[in-house]
Amino acid sequence: MGNEITALDEIPVLLPGESVSTLVGTSIEIVRKYASLRFEGEVEFRNENRKRMHKYFVCTTQEHGKRLVYDEELPKTLYQLQKIPEQLEQITEALSRAAESGMKREG
């Protein structure tokens, strides 16, 4: 009690009837170049009961511009963060060698 949560400003949810879409494998340069593109169509599929379903969709590059920057940068950031423990180990080893070297010269 009394703890303040500051990491989550909002929790995204989809309400019934709402949808979300994302472009996969598209660079921010493509989105900027074709900022006014709009894709729309209908997908036909069968649900788990084998009932044939139709879903109309609309996708514009404009709504995905900012999201793509984040999506493209996140894997790189995570990869770089994974390198930190190894780099800290290398620093520790270098400091240990330097300290041993300094002790040998004094002694």
URBEL-V791703 format. One record per backbone hydrogen bond with DSSP energy under -1.0 kcal/mol. CO is the residue of the C=O (numbers start at 1). NH is the residue of the N-H. If there is no record, write none. Layout:
# URBEL-V791703
CO|NH  CO|NH
This chain:
# URBEL-V791703
15|18  27|31  28|32  29|33  30|34  34|37  37|61  39|59  41|57  43|55  45|53  47|50  51|47  53|45  55|43  57|41  59|39  61|64  64|68  66|70  67|71  68|72  69|73  70|74  73|77  74|78  75|79  76|80  77|81  78|82  81|84  83|87  84|88  85|89  86|90  87|91  88|92  89|93  90|94  91|95  92|96  93|97  94|98  95|99  96|100  97|101  98|102  99|103  100|104  101|105  102|106  103|107
